[in-house]
Amino acid sequence: MKELLKDFDKKKVDVFINYLSELEKETKGGKKVNYWYSNISKDEFAGVFKKVASEGLFIDGDTITLNYLKKLVITYDYHAYQNKVKAIYPETVFDFGVVYKGDSFSFKKESGKVLYNHELSDPFNTEKEIIGGYGIIKNTKGEFLETINMDDINKMKKSSKMAFIWNTWLDRMVLKSVIKRICKIHFKDEVQNLENEDNEQYDIEVFEPDLELYDNISKAETIDELTMCYDAFLSEAIDKKVFIKKLGERKKEIKESIIKQKELYNDKNS
């Protein structure tokens, strides 16, 4: 890998290689989490590193990570979007926040200046209910503010192929979503490539009224559960072709997972 990336910053390459090693070794319940790792060539891994590097960023396993959704995909967290904008506008000041039920939040714009106030009702309460998020960017290009509400958040979550991350890190995903929105609207040219890559984790075919049905499909763990989804929800689907397609995709994923588990079991006992 070092030879393939010899033209890049050595420290960044070392961080990337260490991250790949962690991916390869990660286990849960004695089973490898990233079963797909062994199917990816060194050239493919080097290729995604170079793609990210062309944006002035690098895969560090923290702000930028790798996932597998039928192919290797790059995941940018909200820091990556910030870093991309700051690379072009170094003076940029960011302020982003999650708004919880009971908080007081207000804003206004005067002569191009964004003025806002966010008062936390109970900052140490870990059971608080999220009701939205906001993002503010100020630099020589101007001052900008964008917000998202729970309707926005739920639509994003339901269309995501990474629903488990939303369920585990909802506050972080809310921050990422509002940052993506403000960057996409006001800094589209700067973040367009990041946006295109990141959107591979969202299903643009999903028809909004069918989102809940697709969520049931994604939660199915066996072929029998998929059959139950077909019997129970096909008649409710607005777009039946896409619904059936989603069933087929999930069926393939389950079968691939079963094959991988058998291979791991055979390797372990051979």
Legacy VTK file of the C-alpha trace (Angstrom):
# vtk DataFile Version 3.0
C-alpha trace
ASCII
DATASET POLYDATA
POINTS 270 float
0.000 0.000 0.000
2.841 2.382 0.812
4.284 1.823 -2.648
0.931 2.580 -4.303
0.680 5.835 -2.316
4.344 6.811 -2.315
3.602 10.210 -3.875
1.408 11.287 -0.947
2.148 12.634 2.519
3.744 9.762 4.476
2.017 10.590 7.769
-1.408 10.650 6.126
-0.701 7.384 4.333
0.349 5.779 7.632
-2.893 6.919 9.270
-4.841 5.428 6.357
-2.986 2.107 6.548
-3.569 1.886 10.309
-7.263 2.533 9.722
-7.410 -0.273 7.126
-5.760 -2.592 9.633
-8.455 -1.750 12.195
-11.176 -2.454 9.638
-9.661 -5.845 8.870
-9.373 -6.851 12.542
-12.685 -5.493 13.860
-14.855 -8.242 15.334
-18.149 -8.544 17.157
-19.205 -11.707 18.952
-16.165 -13.463 17.578
-17.131 -12.670 13.967
-15.514 -10.222 11.588
-17.607 -7.079 11.226
-16.197 -6.013 7.880
-16.565 -9.344 6.066
-16.209 -7.503 2.745
-12.668 -6.312 3.489
-10.929 -9.340 1.964
-12.782 -8.804 -1.326
-11.315 -5.326 -1.839
-7.948 -5.110 -3.607
-5.064 -2.858 -2.572
-5.571 -0.940 -5.813
-9.197 -0.221 -4.876
-8.233 0.998 -1.417
-5.488 3.152 -2.901
-7.980 4.483 -5.451
-10.402 5.820 -2.829
-7.501 7.394 -0.927
-6.437 9.217 -4.109
-10.019 10.300 -4.832
-10.346 11.901 -1.397
-6.849 13.395 -1.665
-7.887 15.159 -4.867
-10.288 17.164 -2.676
-7.461 18.234 -0.367
-8.641 15.791 2.322
-7.625 12.297 3.438
-9.232 9.174 4.869
-8.377 9.145 8.556
-10.946 6.699 9.939
-12.544 9.511 11.919
-13.784 12.449 9.839
-13.688 10.385 6.645
-14.332 6.641 6.722
-15.120 3.710 4.433
-18.250 1.584 4.265
-19.472 -1.160 1.974
-22.874 -0.885 0.291
-22.568 -3.377 -2.561
-19.363 -1.490 -3.340
-16.758 0.494 -1.428
-18.137 3.922 -0.494
-16.648 6.960 1.195
-18.403 8.505 4.195
-17.738 12.141 5.118
-18.715 13.364 8.567
-19.509 17.016 9.259
-15.875 17.883 10.009
-14.933 16.906 6.456
-17.389 19.448 5.038
-15.994 22.087 7.373
-12.423 21.247 6.364
-13.303 21.487 2.682
-14.832 24.961 3.045
-11.989 26.166 5.283
-9.421 25.007 2.727
-10.855 27.658 0.376
-11.995 30.225 2.964
-9.493 29.862 5.866
-11.154 32.670 7.822
-14.489 30.830 7.989
-16.280 30.719 11.331
-18.731 27.842 11.852
-21.395 27.376 14.492
-23.683 24.359 14.453
-26.038 23.022 17.042
-28.752 20.523 17.865
-31.932 22.046 19.287
-33.758 20.087 21.979
-37.306 20.317 23.270
-37.410 23.103 25.851
-34.510 25.061 24.333
-34.982 28.662 23.257
-33.718 29.418 19.749
-34.214 32.568 17.676
-32.449 34.306 14.810
-32.694 37.278 12.492
-30.677 38.833 9.691
-29.766 42.519 9.635
-27.883 44.082 6.723
-26.465 40.695 5.762
-25.424 39.850 9.348
-26.823 36.710 10.976
-27.852 37.293 14.584
-29.037 34.357 16.675
-29.548 33.115 20.203
-29.652 29.530 21.477
-30.373 28.923 25.151
-30.113 25.328 26.412
-32.866 24.381 28.834
-31.022 21.469 30.471
-27.580 20.811 28.919
-26.781 17.738 31.031
-30.017 15.828 30.460
-29.152 12.809 28.303
-32.821 11.934 27.691
-33.737 15.164 25.904
-35.792 15.038 22.712
-34.231 16.474 19.553
-36.529 18.831 17.622
-34.119 20.200 14.995
-30.730 21.616 14.183
-29.085 24.746 12.769
-25.909 25.723 10.999
-24.230 29.108 10.657
-21.286 29.989 8.425
-19.555 33.373 8.331
-16.701 34.289 5.979
-15.773 36.764 3.246
-18.451 35.291 1.000
-21.172 36.278 3.483
-23.105 35.105 6.537
-25.494 32.183 6.182
-27.920 30.259 8.351
-29.886 27.088 7.641
-32.141 24.956 9.830
-33.687 21.483 9.681
-36.743 20.215 11.558
-37.881 16.728 12.567
-39.747 16.174 9.294
-36.464 16.758 7.445
-34.553 14.524 9.851
-37.023 11.635 9.586
-37.027 11.758 5.777
-33.216 11.676 5.696
-33.063 8.840 8.193
-35.619 6.692 6.394
-33.971 7.114 3.000
-30.498 6.317 4.365
-28.888 2.948 3.755
-27.022 3.496 7.032
-30.049 3.621 9.349
-28.107 1.940 12.162
-25.764 4.947 12.331
-28.749 7.305 12.605
-30.168 5.187 15.418
-26.837 5.129 17.278
-25.592 8.677 16.658
-28.714 10.727 15.970
-27.253 14.005 17.278
-24.155 13.703 15.081
-26.223 12.831 12.019
-28.445 15.860 12.640
-25.320 18.045 12.710
-23.985 16.435 9.548
-27.322 16.904 7.772
-27.600 20.607 8.542
-23.950 21.173 7.607
-24.462 19.350 4.314
-27.525 21.482 3.634
-25.852 24.833 4.290
-22.751 23.848 2.309
-24.808 22.494 -0.582
-26.855 25.698 -0.811
-24.105 28.290 -0.312
-20.883 26.454 -1.244
-22.124 24.028 -3.873
-19.073 24.252 -6.151
-16.713 23.584 -3.265
-18.484 20.504 -1.844
-20.187 19.024 -4.919
-17.855 16.012 -5.159
-18.238 15.259 -1.449
-21.997 15.550 -1.815
-22.067 13.147 -4.767
-20.031 10.543 -2.882
-22.011 10.925 0.319
-25.340 10.607 -1.476
-24.457 7.034 -2.459
-25.638 6.175 1.044
-29.106 7.534 0.313
-31.683 5.856 -1.868
-32.984 8.337 -4.441
-35.494 5.769 -5.721
-37.386 5.717 -2.453
-40.865 7.165 -2.837
-41.666 9.099 0.335
-44.968 7.380 1.299
-43.168 4.008 0.992
-40.283 4.892 3.325
-41.702 2.982 6.285
-42.230 -0.113 4.139
-38.602 -0.037 2.974
-37.510 0.340 6.581
-39.258 -2.954 7.358
-37.393 -4.604 4.480
-34.011 -3.313 5.694
-34.690 -4.764 9.164
-35.442 -8.271 7.836
-32.707 -10.721 8.870
-33.964 -13.889 7.156
-35.612 -14.923 3.880
-38.745 -15.883 5.830
-38.982 -12.356 7.254
-38.680 -10.937 3.732
-41.527 -13.190 2.606
-43.616 -11.836 5.469
-42.818 -8.281 4.317
-43.924 -9.158 0.794
-47.221 -10.661 1.969
-47.961 -7.893 4.475
-46.927 -4.743 2.615
-46.955 -5.242 -1.166
-50.548 -4.056 -1.433
-49.657 -0.871 0.512
-46.682 0.121 -1.665
-47.250 3.088 -3.991
-44.382 2.042 -6.266
-44.615 -1.748 -6.326
-41.719 -2.176 -8.763
-39.297 -0.415 -6.449
-40.752 -2.279 -3.457
-40.067 -5.630 -5.133
-36.617 -4.433 -6.176
-35.821 -3.584 -2.556
-36.947 -7.049 -1.487
-34.631 -8.583 -4.070
-31.671 -6.448 -2.986
-32.182 -7.331 0.668
-32.575 -11.021 -0.210
-29.226 -10.925 -2.011
-27.578 -9.224 0.989
-28.933 -11.887 3.362
-27.732 -14.712 1.112
-24.265 -13.140 0.805
-24.090 -12.771 4.567
-25.020 -16.447 5.055
-22.334 -17.541 2.580
-19.708 -15.392 4.295
-20.605 -16.760 7.716
-20.328 -20.326 6.396
-16.926 -19.548 4.875
-15.709 -18.056 8.149
-17.015 -21.091 10.056
-15.317 -23.511 7.649
-12.033 -21.571 7.812
-12.154 -21.591 11.588
-12.795 -25.335 11.752
-10.561 -26.465 8.894
LINES 1 271
270 0 1 2 3 4 5 6 7 8 9 10 11 12 13 14 15 16 17 18 19 20 21 22 23 24 25 26 27 28 29 30 31 32 33 34 35 36 37 38 39 40 41 42 43 44 45 46 47 48 49 50 51 52 53 54 55 56 57 58 59 60 61 62 63 64 65 66 67 68 69 70 71 72 73 74 75 76 77 78 79 80 81 82 83 84 85 86 87 88 89 90 91 92 93 94 95 96 97 98 99 100 101 102 103 104 105 106 107 108 109 110 111 112 113 114 115 116 117 118 119 120 121 122 123 124 125 126 127 128 129 130 131 132 133 134 135 136 137 138 139 140 141 142 143 144 145 146 147 148 149 150 151 152 153 154 155 156 157 158 159 160 161 162 163 164 165 166 167 168 169 170 171 172 173 174 175 176 177 178 179 180 181 182 183 184 185 186 187 188 189 190 191 192 193 194 195 196 197 198 199 200 201 202 203 204 205 206 207 208 209 210 211 212 213 214 215 216 217 218 219 220 221 222 223 224 225 226 227 228 229 230 231 232 233 234 235 236 237 238 239 240 241 242 243 244 245 246 247 248 249 250 251 252 253 254 255 256 257 258 259 260 261 262 263 264 265 266 267 268 269
